[in-house]
Amino acid sequence: MSTSQELNSGLSFQALTEEQRGSFLPTPAPVLVRFEQGDCVYKWTGYDFVRISRTTGKEQISEYWCPWNELAVGPLRVPGFKELRTRYRNVGGSVGRPQEFARARNAVTHQWNEMTSILKARFRKPVWGFVGRTAPQRFYQDRDKPEVLANVTWIGGDFQLCIPNLTPEWIEKL
């Protein structure tokens, strides 16, 4: 759902896919937020910025991101990249592994994404997306083997952005 000026304006939470809705904790309830042209987001990923969908053959860009700069959503303060690095730095002089922290707190399985590098992007036009806390996910996501690590989860709980329908018209890699 979009206008020529703003992507996802008027998007309702129920309009998200079941998978997208299920990626959020129910409380606090995810909030629809407007991101301005020029706002930046980032993610740890093992994928290219733009991928070709196997089913449609069209360009697609992941809808899951984190805010580059700290974000205020009502009374909530959503940390940006700088706050994340400051808050979760390694102490004691060892080498930091922020993607390991991001994997656990954003509940990203190794099967979904290797998270080998950081990707930063900027919105070309205003977009709307949901901000909320990430729900826990099973550590191992093989539906054919539900018994494998069935009681082990990635904790989740960090903030995520879910911005459906992104294409290169709306967002660019930096």
N, C-alpha and C positions, 0 to 999 in steps of 0.2 A: 504494500500500500504506500503510495508516494504521490507527491505533486512534482511538478517540474522544478520547484525550488527546494523542497524538503522531503527527504526520504523517511518513510514510516510515520508521517504525521498522523495522529489519531490512532495509532496502533494500540490494540488492546492486548492484555496479557493472554486472554483466551485465543487470540489469533495466532499465537506462537505454536509451534509444533509441540507434541507431547514431550519429545526429547528436550527441546529448549526450555519448556516450563519445568521439567523435572531436573534441570541443571541448577535450579535455584532452591535455597532453603525457603520454607513458607514464611518465616518471620526473621527479621522484619520483611514485610511484603516488598517484592521488587517494585521499583518506581520507574515510570517512563520519564526520560530526561532528554532534553534537547542539547545536542552538541553543535557548537558553532563552526562555521568554516574556519579552518586553521587550527582547530583543536587537534591534539595528537593523542595517539593510543599506542600500546605496545603489546607484545606477547612473546613468549618463548615458543619456538616452533622448529620443526624439522622439515617443513613444507615451503614451497615457493609461495610468494605473495598471492599470485593469481594461479588458479588451477583450472583445468578443463573438466567439467562434470562428466563422469562416465555415462550417466543416464541421459543428460540433455545435450551434451556436447558444447554447452555454453560456458563462458568464463564465470568463475565463482570465487568469492573471497570469503574466508571464514567470518562468522558472525561473532565469535568470542574474542574479547579483548580486555585489556586493563587500561585505566587512564594513565597517561604520561604525567600529568600534573594532578596535584591533590584536587579533589572535587567535593563540594558541599552538596549534599542531598538532604534537604530539611535539616534535622539535627545531626545527621550522620556526616562524618568526615571520612571520605574514601581516599586512602593514601595513593599517591602517585608513585612513580618509579623511584624518585629521590627518597621519599619517606620510607618506602619498602627497603631500599638499600641501607638507610640509616638505622631503621628499627631492627632489621634482621641480619645485621652484619655479623661476621664471625669475629669473636673476641678470642684472644689468646694467640694471635699471630698466624693462624693457619689460613690457607687459601679459601676464600668464600665460594660457595656453590649456590648462587641465588636461584638457579633453575631447579635445584632439588627442593628448595623451600617452595617455589612456585608450583611444582608438580604436586606436592602434598596438599598445599592450601587451596589450589585451584582444582584439585581432584582430577588430574589428567593421567590416564593409564599409559603405560609404554606402548600398548597396542594402538592407541589413538594417535600418539604424537611422541617422537623422540626428544623434542624440545632441545635441539642442539645449538640453536643460536637465537639471539634476540632480534625481533623485527619491530621497527617503528614505522608508523604511518600517520598521515595527516588527512583530515577531511577536506575535500574540495568544495563542498556545499554543506549547509546545515543538514543534520541527520538526527533521528530520534531512535533511542534504544533503551532497553531496560537495564537498570543497575540494581544489583542485589548480591546477597551472599551465596557462594557456591555450595551446593549440596554435596555430601559425601558420595563417593562412587566406589563400586567394587574395585579392588586392586587388579583383578583379572577378569576381563570382560568376554569370556568365551561362552556364548549361550549353549554351545554343544557340550560343554563340560561344566555344568553349574556347580558341581561339587568342588572344583579346584579353587582353593582359597576363598571359599564362599563367605567366610566370616572375617575376611581382612578387607579393610577399606582405606582409601585415601581420605583424609580427614575433611578436606574442604574448608569452608568458613571464610575464605578471603572474598573480597569483592570482585565481581566480574561484570562486564558489559556484554549484553547480547543485542547485536544490531543486525537484524536480518536484511537480506536483499542487497548487500553491498556488492558493488561492481566498480571498475575503474572510473566510472563517471562520478562516483561519490567519495572515493578514498584513493590516496596515492602513497606508494612506498617512499620512505625517505632514506 
